[in-house]
Amino acid sequence: MSRRGTVRRRCSTCARYAERVGESTRWVCPADPDHPVRWNAIVDIAPRGAQRRQVRKSFDTKDEALAWLAAAQVEAEKGDTVDPSRLTLTEFMEGRWLPAIKAAGLRPSTLSSYGDLWRLYVKPALGPIPLQSLTADQLSRRYGELATGGGKGGRPLSRRTVRYVHTVVHKALKDAERWRLVRRNVAALADPPSAKSTKPKKIKAWTADQLRAFFDHVGDDRLRPLWWFFATTGVRRAEAAGLRWENVDLEAGAVAIVETRVSVNYKVLDSDPKTERGRRRIALDPETVRVLRDWRKVQLEERVAWGPAWTDTGYVFTREDGAPWHPDRISKIFLRLVAETGLPRIPVHSLRHTSASLALANGVPLKVVQERLGHSSIAITADVYSHVTEGMDRHAASAIASALLG
């Protein structure tokens, strides 16, 4: 082996170096032959004249150990290898973890939110701390500071946001533990706010009458088909913005949600659905099919009128020249229209809540609503729309009693 590293067989239980059994190629632990023996790779990362420092890693096979050792030796020669004991939390998060999860294909919107939470709420207070010196108490105290005055202008952060900060830190330190940069994930020992809030979760949604009033106001607005599609399907903004005609089957009365258009710091990116359940097929009612057919005719007429200047993107909801709408622009237009109506102010996402609430209130089973919304579990649907399901529960109780009493 090179003077900068070596590979040796070592017991995984008691850390003793293994010994060969007689003339065979079998290696065993000198303390107990039943202990597992792995290949232990060691690379010297100290500069010349400095106190000796090493990085160690264990592998199941010799080939894996040699491959890692070769790469580590190259890094050590260039001076790129960092001693884990000197790595700060900032160096770990920004130099290793965030780039690693980006390379692993994390959704751009999720990656952006992770980075924002880290930079806004964790880095200012804990960033300079050595990764291996970070304690659960420091994290718990930071969570408390955020909960009492971590928001804009010193306002308290919501319980949900602080929990999200903890989730990000926990994920990062779990990877640090897996990469053997720390002995244990101290975030698992910290005390974030409880998941359940003392206040019931409130969602913003319109009644059926308010929704009808909105459509009466918008009249023949260009985006009326999009607002109607939101209200009848309950899709997310990114799912509607990313819908293409190739995924619309008007004959069968259904659409397939297979891709999305998300806005990350106003930059639009094509992405996959939010969850695995988000990739789904949604049935369309006859009126929605008619609305989409009429909209398709308008779009084809615009294509002829614009001629070569028309952009064939394949998206369902487009501007006059065929270009897709920016997701943030959709939200701004919706808020302007709502302000004109005098109706309770809601974001475009609340059309999704309105759709689900009306479906549940009119007897659509909770499981069906979950599948249409693309929630990862029925528990999420039940929790978000508990205000509706409680009413359904009371109605069911009355119905059962009426049946018993004849």
N, C-alpha and C positions, 0 to 999 in steps of 0.2 A: 504494500500500500504506500501511497504518497506520504511524505512527512507531515502533510497537513490533514491527514485523515486515515481512518482504519475501519475495518469491518470485523466484528467478532461475534461469536455465538454466546448468548447470555440468557440466563433464566429469567422469565417474566415475573416469577413470584418472589424470589429472594435476591435477585440481581447478581447472583454469582455467575462467573463465566463457566460455560459448559465444558465438560471433558469428554473425550472420545472413549467409546466402549471397546476395549481390546483392539483388534485389528480391523473392526468394522468401521463404516462411515457414520454410524449413529452417534449423536452427541446427547448427553444427558446432564442434568443438574447434579453436582456432587452431593447436594444435601438430600435430594429426593428425586429418584428417576422418573417419577410421575409428573414432576413440574414441567410446564410448557417451556420450550426453548425457542427463542427467536433470534434473528440477526440484528445485532446492535451496531449502527453506523455512527461514527464519531468524527467530527470535523473540527479542526483548530481554527478559530476565527480571530485570534488575537494578533494585532500588528507586532512587528519585530520589536523586541525590547520591552514589550508590555507584559503585564501579568497574564499568565495563560488562561484563556477562556475557550470553552468548547460548546458546540451544539450537538445534541444526541437525538437519535430517532431509531425506533425499532420497526422491523419488518418481518413478515412471515417467510419470505424467501431471500436467498442471497442476491438474486438478480435485482430485486426491488431495492435492496440496501445499496448495491453498487451503483445503480442508476441515480438514486438520490444523492449519494456521496459525491459522484462526479459533478453533478450540478452545484452542490453546495461548495465544493472545492473551487469551482470557477468563480462563484460569487465571493468567496473568501479572498481569492487572489485580487479581485477587483475592488475589494473593500465594501461590497454591497451587503454583506451579511450583517445583520444587526443583532447584538446580544439581547435576548428577550428581557433580561433583567434591567436594561436601560431603555427599553421601548416605552414611550409615553402613550397615554390613551389616545391623544390626537394622532400620533404617528401610526398607531395601530388602526384606528378608524379610517383615517383619510389615505394612509399609504398602503393598507393591506385589505381591510374588511370591505369597505365600499367598492374599491376596484374589483375585488373578488366576486361579490354578489352581482355586480354589473356584468362581468364576464360570464357568470353562470346563467344569464338570461332573465334576470328579474324584470318585471314590468317597469317601463320607464317612469310611470306615474308613482309607483310604489318606491322605486329607488330615489326619486326626487323627494318624496315625503320623508323617507328615512334620513336623507342627508339634511333636510331642513330641520327636522326635530333634533338631530345631533348638534348642528351648528348653533341653533337658537337657544336650546335649553340645557345641553349637557357640556359642550365644549367650554363656554365661558368660565364655568366653575371647576370642572374636573379635568379638562383637557391636558394640563401640564403634569398631572399625576402619573408616575410610572405605572404601567399596566399591571405589573405584579404587586404593586403596593395598594391598589384600589381596594377599598373595603365595602362590605355591605352597609355599614353604618354611614359612610360617606354618601352612598347612593340613596339611602333612606332619608337622610337629611336634605339632600337635593330635591327629592320628590316633595318633601314637606315645604321647601322654599317655593317650588313651582306652584303648589296648590294654594299657597297663601298670597303670592305676589309675583308670579312668573310671567304674567301676560303683559299686553301693551299697557303702558302707563302704570305699571305696578298692580294691575288687576289680577285676581286669582285666575289660574288656568283651570279649565274644567277637569273634572275627575277623569273623563274619557281621554282627554289629551295627555294627562300625566300617566295614565295607564299605557297609552300608546308609546310615550317616551320610554317607559320601563320595558315594553315589549321589544323595542329596537335595541336597547342596551343588553337585554337578556339574550337576544339572538346573536349579537356581536360577541359577547363574552362566551357564549356556548361554543361558537366557532373557535375562539381563542383557546378554549380548553381542548377542543378536538385537535387543534394544530399544535398543542403542547406548548403554548406560550404562557399559560397560567396553569396552576395546579387544580384550580376549581373555579366554577362560575359563581362569583360572589353575588351576582344579581339574583340568583336563586334563593339567596338568604336575606335579601333586602325586603323592605315592607312598602310596597306601592299602595295607593288607595285601593279599597275594595272594588271589585268589579261592579257590584250592585249599588246604584245610587239610592239615596233615601227619597229622592223626588221621582215620581213616575215619568218615564220618557214621553215627551210630547212630540208629535209629528204634525207638520203643516199640511193640510189637505182641504180641498173644497168639497162642498156638498154637490149633489147632482144638479140642484137649481143654480148654484154658482157657476158650475161648469157650463151649463146651457147658456147662462148670461154671457160668459166669456166668448163662446162661439157666436152668439148673436152679435156681439160687438165687433169681432174680427172680420165678419162678413167674408169677402173674397180675398182676404189677405194672402199674399203669395205663400206664406208658411202655414196656412190653415191645414193642409193635408198632414204636415208634420205634427202640429198640435193635436190633431185628431188621432194620429198614429200613437203618439205618447199616451193619450187618454184611454185608448181602447186596448193597448197591448201592455202598458206598464214597463216598457223598455227603458234602459238608462240612456242618458244623452249621448254618450260615446257609441252606444249600440245603434241608435237611430242615425247618427252622423256617419257611421261606417257601413250602413246597409247598402248593398248593391243589388241591382235588378236581377242579377244571376242567382241571387239567393231568395228571390220572391217568386212564389208559385201562385198566381192569381186564379188559375183553374182549380187548384186544390184548396185555395183559401188558406195559405200558410206562408210564413217567412222563416228562414233559418238564420239564427244569430251565430256567425262564425268569425267575425272580425269587428274591431272597434277603431274609432278615431279619437284619441285622447289628446288633451292639451296639457303640456308640461311647461310651465313658465311661458305660456302663450305659443310655444312651439308645438305644432301638430305632429303627432306620431301615429302610425298604424300599429295596432297591437292586437293581442288575443283577448277574448272575453275575460272578465275580471276573475272568474273562477271556472273550474271544470264544468260545474253545473250551468255556468253562463253560456256555454256552447249548447244551444237548444233550438227546438222547433216550436213556433207559436202559431196557434190557429187564429185565423182572422174571421170576424163576423162579416156578413154580406155587405153591410154599409161601408165598412172599412175597405173591402175589396172594390166596391164601386168608387170610393174616394181615390184609391190608388190607380184605378183604371183611367179615371178622368185626369188625374195628375200626369199619368204617363202620356196621354194625348197632348197635353199642354207642353210637356217637355220635348216631345217629338216635333211639334210645331216650331218651338224655339230653335231646335237643332237645324231645321230647314231655313229659318229666317236668318240665323247667324252664319250659315254656310261653313266655309273653311275656318272661320274664327271660333267656331263652337268647339269646346273641349270635351272629348268623349272619355269621361272618367268612369262611367258605369255606375256612379252613385245614384241612389233614388232621389234624395233631396238635394237639389243643386240650385245655384244661381242661374240667371238667364243665359249665361254663356257656357253652362255645363260644369263650371267649377264647383267643387263641394263647399259647403258652409264651414266656416271655422266654428268649432264647438262653443267657444266663448262668445262669439257673435250671436249664436242661437239664444244663449241665455240673456244677453243684453236686449235683444229684440223682444223676447217674451216679457221681461220686466217692464219694458216701456209700454207694451200693450196692456199689461195688468194695471199699471198706474193710470192709464186712460179710462179703464172700466170702473175704478173705485172699489173693486173687489178686494178682499183681504190679500195683502201682499204675500206671494209665495214664489219661490224659485222654480225654474222649469223642472227640477228633480221632483218637486211635489206633485206634478202631474202623475208620476209613477205611484206616489202614495195615494193620490186620489183614485186612480184606477184600481189599486189593490183594495182600498177601503170599500169602494162601491161594489166590487166583486164579492167580497166577504159578506157585506151587509145584505146582499141579494141572494145569499145561499150557496155561493160557489165554495166547494170544499177547500179547506186550508191547504191540503196537499196539492191541489190543482193550482192554486194561487202561487204556492212556492215554486212550482215548476215553471209557471209562466214568467215569474220574476227572475228566475235563475239564482235563487238563494241556495247557498251550499247545504243548508239543512232546514228542516221544517221548524226547528226551534227558533231560528232567527226570524222567520216569518211570524211565528206566534208571538215573539217578544216585541217586534216592531209594531204589530197591529193588535196588541192586547186590548186596546180601547174598543176595537170592533168585536173581537172574539169574546170579550166579557159580555157584551150585549147579546151575542149569539147564544152564549151559555145560558143567560137568563131566559131567552126565548125558548130554548130547548127544555129548560126546567118547567116552564109553563105548559108547553106542548105535552110533555110527559104526564103532568098532573091532570091536564084536561082529558087525555086519553084514559087515564085510570078512573076518572070520575064520570066518564061517559058523556 
